Amino acid sequence: MFKTPAALLRILHLFHRWSGIALGALVLAWFVSGIIMVFVARPRWSEEERLAALPLLTADLTQTAHAAWQPPMPPWEAWRALGRDDLPESVRLHRIGERSVYRFQTRDPAWLTVDAADGRRLTVEDFTAEAAIRRALEASAAKTGRHADASNAAGLGSPAPTVTLIARDQWTVTARFDPLRPFYRVELNDADGQTFYVSRQTGEVVLDMTRAERLWNWFGTTVHWIYITPLRAAPKVWRQVVIWLSFTALLMAISGLWLGIQRLRIRQPYPGGRFSPYRDGWKLWHHWLGLAGSVFLIAWLFSGWISMAPLGLLRGGQLSIEERQWLTGGALDAELLQHAPPHELPADVREIRWLRFAGQPLILLQSAETSRLVALGTDKPPFARLSLEEIAKRAAGLLPDARIHTAEWLEKPDSEYYPRRHRAPTLPVVRIRFDDANGTAYYIDPANGSVVRKIDDNSRRYRWLFSALHRFDFPPLDFWENGRIALILVTSAIGIALCIGAGVLAWKRFRR
């Protein structure tokens, strides 16, 4: 085949052998864990689950300090009671236990909780272990429909819940949990092995999982993403470890393919008419499997490496703070926050949020299944979503140097907005396409005016270099889930066989 200097071939051979010995088990674990991840998602507490677990704002609260729904003070008064001179990033009003509370998110980012009746700031001392158990039981009842009390959470004869105060563990190691630490980890000790994490900062459930989810994720996401808790707690160190491990594995695969091609003889076969120098056994299988699967293996390792954005490359679909806030009017202000909650609420409302769209102050009423908008300062009745015209008019400012090419409703996924890794996209949305050089498109949730996805040339490159190569996320497989899974299983099986063969050869080398 291609002529390569003998000295270089020797270096490539030694590098491939010893990098394979060092990283073969890790690459094998990546393949196996990747298959698990196709079927089992990492535990998360979705927005739908969070809302469903919140008590009704207007529920009867007899025998408590708040006998029924009483419109509390405006959020501006509650914010001023904190003694701060800045403005919150977002505001929520909902019930926790027997009181209505305001949740203020600050730029820190941190969440501050204020009793909506008297303006007293609630601290970690207000969120006890007993209250965490009640929150976990309420969340479990909302999710499963099975009610239990703290003394008999799982049914007659079952042990009571256990509570542990933790700062972080395997499931709360990432930075997005930092504003919520520490946590009460509440284990219900029921048949499903349900565990809930309740923030001691806010008193809210922030994560849940079952025994089966924990078990599969130990062999799935934990292994695949190298989520070793002490390592992942240092994001910069973890990122460099993953980048260099995946890059070394990529070089191992490239060197293996090159060596496999060098040893292949088609025009002048080896004695006996063999195309491979190996007569039989594991070396022969490793040679042929390497030739058959190395292109896939290289593409897969390359896409995993590029997903970590080495050298600042390819960060797909990143929304700036300005883009996130543009449609909702930027930071909240005193004028908006001086509007008190409505005196009359629909019976199913669980949370109220304050926001602004196109200069219009709005209140978002959220239930477990639906949401409604109230235009403050007008007689307009509550409405389900913003109009296409309102969204398009406001969205024009996202790219002031370009013009809107199309603005339309999207009722079902398209080729750039579709389900991703166990998460269904928000629908319907408004799709705004601009005529700029990057082909920028924004997908906007009409229920609250937020941008849910941005697509541009950078995100398209990211899709093809990561999603397409790593997850086979390309047409027509992006809408043919069974075909995509089948291809993942077949190619992963080849990769597993290749790694097992390498492991056997490595073991033989060590035995000698």
C-alpha positions, 0 to 999 in steps of 0.5 A, spaced: 500 500 500 503 506 502 510 506 503 512 509 510 519 509 513 520 503 517 522 508 523 515 511 523 512 505 522 515 502 529 513 509 532 506 508 530 506 501 532 509 502 539 504 508 540 498 504 538 500 498 542 501 502 549 496 507 548 491 501 546 493 497 553 492 504 557 486 506 554 482 500 551 478 499 557 476 506 557 474 506 550 470 499 551 467 502 557 465 508 552 461 504 547 457 500 553 455 506 557 453 509 550 449 504 549 445 504 555 445 512 554 441 511 548 435 507 553 436 511 559 437 518 561 440 521 566 436 523 572 433 530 572 427 534 575 423 537 569 420 543 569 413 539 568 415 535 574 416 541 578 410 545 576 406 538 578 409 538 585 407 545 587 401 546 591 395 550 588 396 557 590 388 558 591 388 551 595 384 551 602 389 552 607 385 551 614 388 551 620 394 555 618 396 562 618 394 563 611 386 560 611 385 561 604 388 565 598 390 572 599 393 576 594 400 578 597 404 584 597 407 586 590 414 583 589 417 590 589 416 590 596 418 583 598 425 585 594 426 591 598 425 588 604 431 584 602 435 591 603 438 590 596 440 595 591 440 591 585 434 588 581 432 581 580 433 576 574 427 573 575 421 572 580 416 567 581 411 566 586 408 559 589 407 556 595 411 552 599 408 548 605 403 553 608 406 559 606 406 563 599 413 565 597 417 569 592 423 566 589 428 571 587 434 569 582 440 574 582 446 575 578 450 571 583 446 566 581 443 565 587 435 564 589 433 568 595 426 566 598 421 571 601 415 570 605 410 573 601 405 575 607 410 579 611 416 580 607 421 576 612 427 572 608 427 565 609 434 562 610 436 555 611 434 555 618 426 555 615 428 549 611 428 543 616 429 536 614 422 534 616 420 539 611 424 536 606 421 529 607 414 533 606 416 536 600 419 529 597 412 525 599 408 531 595 413 530 589 412 523 589 405 523 590 404 528 584 409 524 580 406 517 581 399 518 584 401 514 590 400 518 597 404 516 603 405 519 610 412 520 613 411 514 618 409 510 612 412 512 606 412 506 602 406 502 605 404 498 611 410 495 614 415 499 610 421 503 613 420 511 614 424 515 609 431 517 611 434 524 610 442 526 609 444 533 609 450 533 603 453 538 599 454 534 593 454 527 590 455 523 584 448 526 581 449 533 584 456 534 582 455 539 576 455 547 577 448 548 575 446 545 582 451 550 585 446 556 587 442 550 591 447 547 595 446 544 600 441 538 599 437 534 603 437 527 600 431 524 602 430 516 600 423 514 601 425 507 602 419 505 597 419 499 592 421 503 587 427 506 591 425 513 590 430 519 592 429 526 592 434 532 593 431 538 596 435 544 596 436 547 603 437 554 600 430 554 597 426 548 600 424 546 593 425 539 590 431 539 585 432 532 583 429 525 583 431 518 581 429 511 582 433 505 584 433 503 577 435 510 574 441 510 579 443 503 577 443 504 570 446 511 570 452 508 574 454 504 568 451 509 563 452 517 564 457 516 570 462 512 566 461 515 559 462 522 561 467 520 566 463 523 572 468 521 578 465 526 583 472 529 586 474 530 578 467 533 576 467 538 582 473 541 578 470 543 572 476 546 568 480 540 571 475 535 568 474 538 562 482 537 560 482 530 562 476 528 558 479 532 552 486 529 553 484 522 554 479 522 548 484 526 543 489 520 545 484 515 544 483 518 537 490 518 535 490 511 537 485 509 532 488 513 527 495 510 528 491 503 528 488 504 521 494 506 518 498 500 521 492 496 518 492 499 511 500 498 511 499 491 513 494 489 508 496 486 501 491 486 495 496 486 489 501 481 492 498 477 497 502 474 503 503 466 502 497 462 501 494 468 498 492 471 504 491 479 504 493 479 512 499 477 515 496 474 520 494 467 519 489 466 525 487 468 532 486 474 535 491 478 531 487 476 525 480 478 527 483 485 530 486 486 523 480 485 520 475 488 525 480 494 525 479 495 518 472 494 518 470 499 524 476 504 524 473 509 520 467 509 525 471 509 531 475 515 529 469 519 527 466 517 534 472 519 538 473 525 534 466 527 535 466 526 542 473 530 543 470 536 539 464 536 543 468 539 549 470 545 544 477 544 545 481 550 543 475 554 543 472 550 537 465 549 535 460 551 541 453 550 537 447 554 538 450 559 544 445 564 546 448 570 549 445 574 555 442 579 551 439 574 546 436 571 552 433 577 555 431 581 549 424 578 547 422 579 555 424 586 555 431 585 559 432 585 566 426 586 571 425 593 573 421 596 579 415 599 575 414 591 573 415 589 580 410 593 583 404 590 580 401 585 585 398 578 583 391 578 581 385 578 586 382 572 583 386 566 580 384 560 576 383 554 581 389 550 577 394 556 578 401 553 581 406 559 580 406 566 578 411 569 574 413 576 572 415 578 565 415 583 560 414 582 552 415 588 547 415 593 553 408 590 555 408 588 563 405 581 563 404 576 569 404 568 567 400 564 570 402 557 570 399 550 572 401 543 571 398 542 564 397 549 561 399 557 562 396 563 561 398 570 560 395 576 563 397 583 560 397 588 566 394 595 566 389 593 560 382 589 560 385 584 556 382 577 559 388 572 560 390 569 553 394 562 552 400 565 547 403 571 544 401 572 537 405 571 531 405 579 529 407 581 536 413 576 536 416 577 529 415 585 531 420 584 537 424 579 534 426 583 529 431 587 534 435 580 535 439 582 529 438 589 527 443 589 521 439 583 518 431 582 516 426 577 517 426 572 512 420 568 514 416 568 521 411 562 522 408 557 526 411 551 527 406 545 530 411 539 529 419 538 529 423 540 523 430 538 520 433 543 525 428 543 531 427 536 534 427 531 540 434 531 543 436 525 547 430 523 551 427 531 551 421 533 547 422 540 544 417 545 546 411 546 541 408 550 538 413 555 537 414 561 532 420 560 527 424 566 525 429 566 520 433 572 518 436 573 511 443 574 514 450 570 512 449 565 517 442 563 516 440 565 523 433 562 526 430 563 532 425 558 535 421 562 540 416 559 545 409 563 545 407 562 552 412 566 555 416 569 549 423 566 551 428 563 546 428 556 546 433 554 541 438 558 536 440 555 529 446 558 525 452 556 521 456 554 527 450 550 530 449 547 524 457 545 523 456 543 531 451 538 529 454 535 523 461 534 527 458 532 533 451 530 533 451 526 526 458 523 527 456 521 535 449 519 535 447 518 527 443 525 528 442 526 521 436 525 515 433 521 515 435 518 522 433 524 526 426 522 525 427 515 524 428 513 531 428 505 531 433 506 525 438 510 528 438 506 534 439 500 530 445 503 527 448 505 534 447 498 536 451 495 530 456 500 530 457 499 537 458 492 537 463 492 532 467 497 537 466 493 543 468 487 539 475 491 537 476 493 544 475 486 546 480 483 541 485 489 543 484 487 551 486 479 549 492 481 545 494 486 551 493 481 556 497 476 552 503 481 551 503 482 559 503 474 560 509 474 556 
